[in-house]
């Protein structure tokens, strides 16, 4: 399992993930040109794309989804709430046959690895994080959270790597 954080923050989020011989993106908040350029800087190319995991519908996580989808036609994984709340221009550009709606804590088993989606706490309709497990290695991807309840720590505990972005705090927003 290898990953490269291409961008993290309010101007765009995207992570490149290799699992075995498969290639995935987690979020696509960058243009296709930016993704290719940032991968090139890491001596990687995007010759194919097996899938995209979306955490939630905010533009800094999905703004490049249509251009990437149109070029590679990957399988796209997201919650039903995220799918229903996508901006219309994105929703109208996706072919629903390529979208897999996921449920929290229901394991996904693409070829050779396991993905566990879990609920996160953010001001989106149904945001989620992911735990990717391949053989004895695991990666937790959790963005836009200023809070994660202790009762759910077992879901993310003991991973080999974490990608955490903690820039959302509901109390700060209210103040």
C-alpha positions as CSV (number, residue, x, y, z in Angstrom):
1,X,0.0,0.0,0.0
2,X,1.4,3.4,-1.1
3,X,-0.2,6.8,-1.0
4,X,0.6,10.4,-1.9
5,X,-1.4,13.3,-0.4
6,X,-1.8,15.6,-3.5
7,X,-3.7,18.3,-1.6
8,X,-5.3,18.9,1.7
9,X,-7.2,22.0,2.7
10,X,-10.0,24.4,1.8
11,X,-8.6,24.9,-1.8
12,X,-8.7,21.2,-2.6
13,X,-8.4,17.6,-1.3
14,X,-7.1,14.6,-3.1
15,X,-5.0,11.5,-2.2
16,X,-3.5,9.0,-4.6
17,X,-3.6,5.4,-3.3
18,X,-2.0,2.2,-4.7
19,X,-3.2,-1.1,-3.3
20,X,-1.5,-4.0,-5.0
21,X,-1.8,-3.4,-8.7
22,X,-4.8,-1.1,-8.3
23,X,-5.0,2.7,-8.3
24,X,-7.5,4.8,-6.5
25,X,-8.1,8.5,-5.6
26,X,-9.6,9.5,-2.3
27,X,-11.5,12.7,-3.1
28,X,-11.1,14.8,-6.2
29,X,-11.0,18.4,-5.1
30,X,-8.4,19.3,-7.8
31,X,-8.6,19.5,-11.5
32,X,-7.3,16.6,-13.6
33,X,-4.4,18.8,-14.7
34,X,-3.4,19.5,-11.1
35,X,-3.7,15.8,-10.2
36,X,-1.5,14.8,-13.1
37,X,1.0,17.5,-12.4
38,X,1.3,16.7,-8.7
39,X,1.7,13.0,-9.5
40,X,4.4,13.8,-12.0
41,X,6.3,15.7,-9.3
42,X,6.3,12.5,-7.4
43,X,7.4,10.4,-10.4
44,X,3.9,8.8,-10.7
45,X,1.6,8.7,-13.6
46,X,-2.2,8.1,-13.8
47,X,-2.4,5.7,-16.7
48,X,-5.5,4.2,-15.3
49,X,-7.8,4.7,-12.3
50,X,-9.7,1.8,-10.7
51,X,-11.9,3.9,-8.4
52,X,-12.6,7.0,-6.4
53,X,-13.6,7.2,-2.8
54,X,-15.5,10.4,-1.9
55,X,-15.7,11.5,1.7
56,X,-18.4,14.2,1.2
57,X,-20.0,16.6,-1.3
58,X,-18.2,19.9,-0.6
59,X,-16.5,21.4,-3.6
60,X,-13.0,21.1,-2.2
61,X,-13.5,17.3,-2.3
62,X,-15.4,16.9,-5.6
63,X,-14.7,19.8,-7.9
64,X,-12.6,17.7,-10.3
65,X,-14.8,14.6,-10.2
66,X,-16.4,15.0,-13.6
67,X,-13.2,15.6,-15.6
68,X,-11.5,12.6,-13.9
69,X,-14.6,10.5,-14.3
70,X,-14.9,11.4,-18.0
71,X,-11.3,10.4,-18.7
72,X,-11.0,7.2,-16.8
73,X,-14.6,6.0,-16.1
74,X,-13.6,4.6,-12.6
75,X,-16.0,3.1,-10.1
76,X,-17.0,5.8,-7.6
77,X,-17.8,5.0,-3.9
78,X,-19.8,7.4,-1.7
79,X,-22.7,7.4,0.8
80,X,-26.2,7.9,-0.5
81,X,-26.4,11.3,1.4
82,X,-23.3,12.5,-0.4
83,X,-24.6,11.3,-3.8
84,X,-27.9,13.1,-3.3
85,X,-26.3,16.3,-2.1
86,X,-23.7,16.6,-4.9
87,X,-23.9,19.9,-6.9
88,X,-26.3,19.4,-9.9
89,X,-23.6,20.0,-12.5
90,X,-21.6,17.1,-11.0
91,X,-24.6,14.8,-10.4
92,X,-25.8,15.3,-14.0
93,X,-22.3,14.4,-15.4
94,X,-22.0,11.1,-13.6
95,X,-23.2,7.8,-15.0
96,X,-25.1,6.2,-12.1
97,X,-23.9,2.8,-13.3
98,X,-20.4,3.7,-12.1
99,X,-21.6,4.8,-8.7
100,X,-21.5,2.4,-5.7
101,X,-23.5,3.7,-2.7
102,X,-21.9,2.6,0.5
103,X,-23.1,2.3,4.1
104,X,-21.2,3.1,7.3
105,X,-19.5,0.1,8.8
106,X,-20.4,-2.2,5.8
107,X,-17.2,-3.6,4.5
108,X,-16.3,-3.2,0.8
109,X,-14.1,-5.9,-0.6
110,X,-12.5,-4.8,-3.9
111,X,-9.9,-7.2,-5.3
112,X,-7.3,-8.0,-2.7
113,X,-8.2,-5.5,0.1
114,X,-10.9,-4.3,2.4
115,X,-12.4,-0.9,2.9
116,X,-14.4,0.1,6.0
117,X,-16.4,3.4,5.6
118,X,-17.2,5.1,8.9
119,X,-19.2,8.1,10.0
120,X,-17.4,11.4,10.5
121,X,-18.6,14.6,12.0
122,X,-18.7,17.6,9.5
123,X,-21.3,20.0,8.1
124,X,-22.1,17.8,5.2
125,X,-25.1,15.5,4.6
126,X,-23.5,12.1,5.3
127,X,-19.7,12.5,5.5
128,X,-17.5,9.5,5.9
129,X,-13.9,8.4,6.5
130,X,-12.3,5.2,5.3
131,X,-10.1,2.5,6.7
132,X,-8.2,0.7,3.9
133,X,-6.8,-2.8,4.9
134,X,-4.5,-4.8,2.7
135,X,-3.0,-8.0,4.2
136,X,-1.5,-6.8,7.5
137,X,-1.3,-3.0,6.6
138,X,-4.0,-0.4,7.1
139,X,-4.5,3.3,6.4
140,X,-7.1,5.6,8.0
141,X,-8.3,8.6,6.0
142,X,-10.3,11.1,8.0
143,X,-10.7,14.7,6.8
144,X,-12.6,17.9,7.9
145,X,-13.0,16.7,11.5
146,X,-12.4,18.7,14.6
147,X,-14.2,16.0,16.5
148,X,-14.2,12.2,16.5
149,X,-16.1,10.4,19.4
150,X,-14.1,8.2,21.7
151,X,-16.8,5.5,21.5
152,X,-15.7,5.0,17.8
153,X,-12.0,4.9,18.4
154,X,-11.9,1.1,17.8
155,X,-12.7,1.7,14.1
156,X,-9.5,3.8,13.6
157,X,-7.3,2.3,16.3
158,X,-3.9,0.7,15.4
159,X,-3.6,1.7,11.8
160,X,-0.2,1.7,10.2
161,X,-0.7,5.1,8.7
162,X,-3.2,8.0,9.2
163,X,-4.2,10.8,7.0
164,X,-6.0,13.3,9.2
165,X,-7.2,16.8,8.5
166,X,-8.6,18.6,11.4
167,X,-9.9,21.9,10.1
168,X,-13.5,21.8,11.0
169,X,-14.7,22.9,14.5
170,X,-18.5,23.4,14.9
171,X,-18.0,25.5,18.1
172,X,-15.6,27.8,16.3
173,X,-18.0,28.2,13.4
174,X,-20.8,29.2,15.8
175,X,-18.6,31.8,17.5
